[in-house]
């Protein structure tokens, strides 16, 4: 007689309900993992959007700096 063999596809002893791979109390399940991934992707997309806006603003300011400086010198604000 060998050791008892347990079928891990069932929830508990004597039950015949299969485990739902989409929700699990141990790992959070595939559904929870995917929703966390979507949250992380959304946050990363927002950060990237802010980065692009800041980079575009910097590039524009750098491009127009000579005209802005000349205008301020003309007004006597910069010596």
PyMOL commands that set and color helices and strands:
alter all, ss='L'
color gray80, all
select helices_A, chain A and resi 29-75
alter helices_A, ss='H'
color red, helices_A
deselect
rebuild
show_as cartoon
